[in-house]
Amino acid sequence: MNTDLNRVLDTIGAENADLLRDTSRYYKEVDIGRQAERLGLDDLAQRYRNVNALVLVQAPDGGMSVRIDGRTFVDYAQLDSRVVVPGRVARDAGRPFKPYTAMDSMVLVF
């Protein structure tokens, strides 16, 4: 189990706890590498730079949004915190997850 990576993923879940949904068409992205950098974990910051966790949200909050084909999210995993990450990140973290299946059409909100 990678405790530093789990700390980063737990922080993403905690900071977005009020927004997270089990399922939704709408999502926001959180850069795992930048989150690691904020926590002072430079080795993880380099390894996971530009790798995004998905925070499923209820609906857009008035910002800009872009429609994304749900087939983009192949081999993604949903953690017990409801944060969705690429499958390799979940496996690297060594924590339980369930396979994530995106809707046909997803909406990225900024």
N, C-alpha and C positions, 0 to 999 in steps of 0.2 A: 504494500500500500504506500502510495506517495503522499506523505502527510502535508508537504508544502503545496502540492497541487490541490489536495482536498481543502486546504485552508483558503486557497484562491476561489475555488468553486463554492465553498460555504459562504464566503464574503459576498459573492455575486448573488446568491440566494437570499442572504440576509438584507442586503441593500435594496433588493427589489421585491421583498416579501409581500408588500401591499399590492403589487401589480400582477404577480404570478397567477396564472390559471393552469389547470390541468390540460385543457384543450382550448385552442382558439385559432382563428384564421390570422389574427394580428400578432405581430411580434416585434420586439426591439432586439438589437444586437449589442453584446458587451464583448469587447476585445479581451480575451483571457490574458494575453501577454501584457497589455497595459495595466490590467488589474494586478497582475503579479508584480509589475514594476512599482505600482503604488504601495504595495506591501513590502517592498525592498527585496524581492526575490528575483535578482537579475538573471540567474541562469534559466529560470522558468520564463522570464519575460522574453528572452531571446528565442527560446524553443517554441513558445506559443504565440509569438507576435503575429497578428492578423488572423488568428484562429478565433472564431466567434462563438460565444454561447448565445442561445436564443432565450429570451424572456417572453413567454407567451402572455399577452395582455388582453383585457376584455374588449377594448375598442380603441381606435385612434383618438388621441387627445387634442386634435385640432392641428397637428403639425403636418408635414408633408408625408406622403405615403407612396409606395411603389409596389405594384403587383408582381409576385414571384411565382414561378411554376413550382409546385410542391414536389415534383420529381427531383428538384435540386438537393433535397435533404435525404440522400441515400446514406445508410449506415449512421444514423443519428440515434442518440440514446437520451432517455429522460430519467434524470436522477430523482431520488426520493424528495428532493427539495423543489421539484417541478421544473428546474432549469434543464434545458435541452442542450446537449453538447455533441460534437462529432463523436462517433463510436470509439475512435482511437484515444480520445481524451478520457472517456469513461473507463476504458480498459487500462490506460496509464494510471488513472487515479486508484484503480483497484477497489472500487466501491460498487454496491448493487445498483442496477439500472434496469429499465425495461426498454425494449426497442421503441423508437419513436417513429410514427407514421404521420407524415404531414398531410394536410388536406390538399386537394388537387390544385387549389389556388390559394397562395398565402399572400399576406400584405405586410411588407416591412414598413414600420412607422419610424419617423425621425423625430 
